[in-house]
Amino acid sequence: MTPKFGDWIRGVFASESNPRRDGMFVREKLNSGRLNPGKWWELTDGKGEFWSYPPTSCIAIPYEGAPVTPEQIAQRDAEWEKQHGKKG
């Protein structure tokens, strides 16, 4: 199952000191060619850094303050649209 934009993902093989261990899901991409072909998940730290993990080495993680109810999700989306404009 592909996560949704903004879901927090952890690379299970990354150490606790690795700054790219946890990230927000951006998109799924398909690499073709001879080197690392297949599906990869692109993640970000929200500060401009992006990296990719294969889905088989990732797990979804909750984070403190994560919006879990539909009301909290709607509030998060409204705040985002207020700052950045309409999504999509």
Buried (B, 14 or more C-beta within 10 A) or exposed (E): EEBEEBBBBBBEEBEEEEEBBBBBBBEEEEEEEEEEEEEBBBBBEEEEEEBBBEBEEBEEEEEEEEEEEEEEEEEBEEEEEEEEEEEE
